[in-house]
Amino acid sequence: MPWGVDLWGVQRHPAQLYEFGTAVLVAATLWQKLAGALPGELFWRFLLYASLSEFVLAAFRANPATWVLGIRVSQVVALALLLVALYYVLAFFAQMDKGAQAETAQNVRATDDSVASVRR
């Protein structure tokens, strides 16, 4: 691995740089969602992206960690947070979908009312 970092005499992944890159990516993604976000949506999206990042990047760290069933404890916690955040993000999508359906129904009613008034 040509971009590796020598740590304790072994070439390792530069996990800190990977984490920095994912943090910038998460910030940019959340920044784009800032305008139309529902209350609490950005928090749950951040938790989703951060826990996904932690789950993946923990495998590249060189520090010793406690393992549970073959994965690190931080990955177990990240996976639990990921599932909770995914539930809430999907709930936001469902709420936005209901809002869009209600808005469409309201527009159809308004159009029907305006057509009916023209016919009179």
Beta strands, then each sheet from edge to edge (+ up, - down):
strand 1: 5-7
strand 2: 10-12
strand 3: 67-68
strand 4: 71-72
sheet 1: 1+ 2-
sheet 2: 3+ 4-
end
